[in-house]
Amino acid sequence: MGRGYGSVRGKKVLITGVHGLIGNIVYERLAERGCQVYGLARRRASSDRIPEEQLHRVPDERFCLADLTDLEAVQCAVNGKAVVIHMAADADGLSGWETIMPSNVVGTYHVFEASRRVGVGRVILASSIQVSFGYQDTEPYQALFEARYEDVRGTILPVTHRDPPRPPNLYAASKVWGEALAHVYAQQVGMSCLCVRIGWVVADDVPPNQVAITQWCSQRDIAQLIQRCVAAPEDLRFDIFYGVSDNPYLWVDLEHARAVLGYVPEDRAPDPS
């Protein structure tokens, strides 16, 4: 099951966007398992997706208050870390290019470049399942996105990491940019760069509607998958994995993550009602 699932205990790991929902979930998981976890955020308060009282605080000596547009600050934060988990981003792109460009484009470049400069061994990029949302213009994926489950017949051919990305919006396009950067730094620098196309993770940890059951990822499943990326063999140079739970009508591939990392989801969305 996978190439090996080593221990994360003692590893120095920095999480950007540590006050966001997923970043904070991953912080708690890794800290509980003995990682030396550090956090970076541009504000001390929690994001809008996580109640302040549920925020897991990073000790002051392991917290960096910085904006990703400041390359020198990012370089200071990643210095001495074995792994950087890049979670920080404009999460929805509702404000358009004005927020996507500094957060998701410039900021992501700064994380990779700063990591290269100081010799970080691995960067784990939080990509998004949205890079594949463009497949919804063909069946059977269109039926899934419209929650017409009664119209789905036969076996669903899952979209894999080898299929071309089809981003439907600027946010998803910025994640394709991040994956492309990961490939550049893996190929030209030799840094290990792993990309996780994260599904729909929500604060109350249940799919919010009928469409979401095919895209949902539980909190413990995304935490498990990221932990497995942290612990993966050092010679895993570049790869892309989908981060969803073992849902009904699954339309993205999980076998690759199982084969390479040993990822086996513990949770499953309910069947459509």
C-alpha positions in Angstrom: 0.0 0.0 0.0 1.9 3.0 -1.3 5.7 3.5 -1.4 6.0 3.9 2.3 4.4 6.0 5.0 7.2 7.2 7.2 6.9 9.1 10.5 6.4 12.8 10.6 7.6 13.0 14.2 10.3 15.7 14.7 10.0 17.1 11.1 10.0 20.9 10.9 7.0 21.9 8.9 5.6 25.3 8.0 2.0 25.8 7.1 1.0 29.0 5.2 -2.5 30.0 5.8 -2.4 28.3 9.2 -5.5 30.3 10.4 -7.6 29.0 7.5 -10.0 26.1 7.9 -7.9 23.4 6.2 -4.5 24.9 7.3 -5.7 24.8 10.9 -7.0 21.2 10.6 -3.7 20.1 9.2 -1.8 22.0 11.9 -3.7 20.2 14.6 -3.1 16.8 13.0 0.6 17.2 12.5 1.2 18.7 16.0 -0.6 15.8 17.6 1.7 13.4 15.7 4.9 15.0 16.9 5.8 17.4 14.1 7.5 20.6 14.9 4.8 22.7 13.2 5.2 26.4 12.4 2.6 28.7 11.0 2.4 31.7 8.7 -0.6 33.9 8.3 -1.3 37.5 7.3 -3.5 38.1 10.3 -3.7 36.7 13.8 -7.5 36.2 13.7 -9.1 33.1 12.2 -10.5 33.1 8.7 -14.2 33.5 8.0 -14.5 29.8 7.6 -13.5 28.8 11.1 -15.0 30.2 14.4 -12.5 32.0 16.5 -13.1 29.8 19.5 -12.3 26.7 17.4 -8.9 28.0 16.2 -5.9 26.0 17.2 -3.3 28.6 18.2 0.3 28.4 17.0 2.7 29.3 19.8 4.2 32.8 19.3 7.7 31.4 18.9 6.5 29.3 16.0 4.2 31.8 14.3 5.1 34.3 11.6 2.8 37.2 10.8 3.6 38.0 7.1 2.0 38.7 3.7 3.0 36.3 0.9 3.7 39.3 -1.4 6.7 40.0 0.8 9.4 37.6 -0.5 11.9 38.4 2.2 9.4 37.7 4.9 8.4 34.4 3.3 12.0 33.4 3.0 12.6 34.1 6.6 9.6 32.0 7.5 10.6 29.0 5.4 14.2 29.0 6.4 15.2 25.9 8.3 12.1 23.9 7.4 12.0 20.5 5.9 8.6 20.8 4.4 6.4 23.8 3.5 2.6 23.2 3.2 1.3 26.0 1.1 -2.4 26.5 2.1 -2.7 30.3 2.0 -4.8 31.7 -1.0 -7.7 33.8 -1.9 -10.2 31.0 -1.4 -13.0 31.8 -3.8 -11.9 34.5 -6.1 -15.1 36.5 -5.7 -13.2 39.8 -5.8 -11.6 38.8 -9.1 -8.1 39.3 -10.4 -7.3 42.0 -7.8 -7.1 39.5 -5.0 -6.2 36.4 -7.0 -3.1 37.9 -8.5 -1.3 38.8 -5.2 -2.5 35.9 -3.2 -2.5 33.0 -5.6 -0.1 34.0 -8.3 2.6 36.2 -6.8 2.3 34.6 -3.3 2.6 31.0 -4.6 5.7 32.0 -6.7 7.2 33.5 -3.6 6.6 30.3 -1.6 8.4 28.2 -4.2 11.2 30.7 -4.8 11.8 31.3 -1.1 11.9 27.6 -0.5 14.4 27.1 -3.3 16.7 29.8 -1.9 17.0 28.3 1.6 17.0 24.6 0.6 13.5 23.4 1.7 13.2 19.8 0.7 9.5 19.6 -0.1 6.7 21.9 -0.9 3.1 20.6 -0.7 0.7 22.8 -2.7 -3.0 23.1 -1.8 -4.5 22.9 -5.3 -8.2 22.4 -5.9 -10.6 19.9 -7.4 -12.0 23.0 -9.2 -9.2 22.6 -11.8 -11.3 19.7 -13.2 -14.7 21.4 -12.9 -14.7 22.1 -16.6 -15.5 18.5 -17.3 -19.0 19.2 -16.2 -19.9 20.2 -19.8 -19.9 16.5 -20.8 -21.9 13.5 -19.5 -21.9 11.8 -17.0 -20.1 14.6 -15.2 -22.8 17.1 -16.1 -25.5 15.0 -14.4 -23.4 14.8 -11.3 -22.9 18.6 -11.1 -26.7 19.0 -11.5 -27.4 16.3 -9.0 -29.3 14.2 -11.6 -28.1 11.0 -10.1 -31.0 9.0 -11.6 -29.5 9.8 -15.1 -26.1 8.3 -14.4 -25.8 4.9 -15.9 -22.9 2.4 -15.8 -19.4 3.0 -14.5 -18.1 6.5 -14.2 -14.7 7.0 -15.8 -12.8 9.0 -13.2 -10.9 12.1 -14.1 -7.2 11.5 -13.3 -4.1 13.6 -12.6 -3.0 12.7 -16.2 -6.1 14.3 -17.8 -5.8 17.9 -18.9 -7.0 20.5 -16.3 -10.1 22.3 -17.3 -10.4 25.3 -15.0 -13.8 27.1 -15.2 -12.8 30.3 -13.4 -9.8 32.5 -12.5 -9.5 30.9 -9.1 -9.1 27.4 -10.6 -6.8 28.8 -13.3 -4.5 30.2 -10.5 -4.3 26.7 -9.1 -3.2 25.3 -12.4 -0.5 28.0 -12.3 0.6 26.7 -8.9 0.8 23.1 -10.2 2.8 24.3 -13.2 5.2 26.1 -10.8 5.5 22.9 -8.8 6.6 21.0 -11.9 9.2 23.7 -12.8 10.8 23.6 -9.3 10.7 19.8 -9.2 12.3 19.5 -12.7 14.8 22.4 -12.6 15.7 22.6 -8.9 15.2 19.0 -7.8 12.8 20.0 -5.0 10.0 17.6 -4.1 6.8 19.3 -5.1 3.5 17.5 -4.4 0.1 19.0 -5.4 -3.2 18.0 -3.7 -6.4 18.9 -5.5 -8.6 19.4 -2.4 -12.3 18.7 -2.5 -15.0 20.5 -0.6 -14.0 20.8 3.0 -16.5 22.5 5.3 -16.5 23.7 8.9 -19.3 21.4 10.1 -17.7 18.5 8.3 -20.8 17.3 6.3 -21.7 17.8 2.7 -23.8 21.0 2.5 -26.0 19.9 -0.4 -26.7 17.1 -2.9 -24.1 18.3 -5.4 -21.4 18.4 -2.7 -21.6 14.7 -2.0 -19.5 13.9 -5.1 -16.8 16.6 -4.2 -16.7 16.4 -0.4 -13.6 15.7 1.7 -13.9 15.1 5.4 -11.6 17.0 7.7 -9.8 13.8 8.9 -9.4 12.6 5.3 -7.7 15.8 4.1 -5.5 15.8 7.2 -4.5 12.2 6.5 -3.7 12.9 2.9 -1.5 15.9 3.7 0.2 13.9 6.5 1.0 11.2 4.0 2.5 13.8 1.6 4.7 15.1 4.4 5.9 11.5 5.2 6.3 10.4 1.6 9.7 9.2 0.4 12.2 11.9 -0.3 12.7 10.7 -3.9 9.0 11.4 -4.8 9.9 14.4 -6.9 6.6 15.6 -8.4 3.0 14.3 -8.3 -0.6 15.3 -8.2 -3.3 13.8 -6.0 -7.0 14.3 -5.6 -8.1 14.9 -2.0 -11.7 13.7 -1.6 -13.4 11.1 0.6 -14.7 7.8 -0.6 -17.9 9.2 -1.9 -20.8 7.8 -3.9 -20.6 8.6 -7.7 -16.9 9.3 -7.3 -15.8 11.1 -10.5 -12.1 11.8 -9.7 -9.4 9.2 -9.2 -8.3 8.1 -5.8 -6.4 5.0 -6.8 -3.3 7.0 -7.6 -3.1 8.5 -4.1 -3.7 5.0 -2.7 -0.9 3.4 -4.9 1.7 6.1 -4.3 0.9 7.3 -0.7 -1.2 4.6 0.8 -4.1 7.0 1.2 -7.3 5.2 2.1 -10.2 7.6 3.0 -11.9 6.9 6.3 -15.1 8.8 5.5 -17.9 8.7 2.9 -20.6 11.2 2.0 -24.2 9.9 2.3 -25.9 8.5 -0.7 -28.1 11.0 -2.5 -31.6 11.3 -1.1 
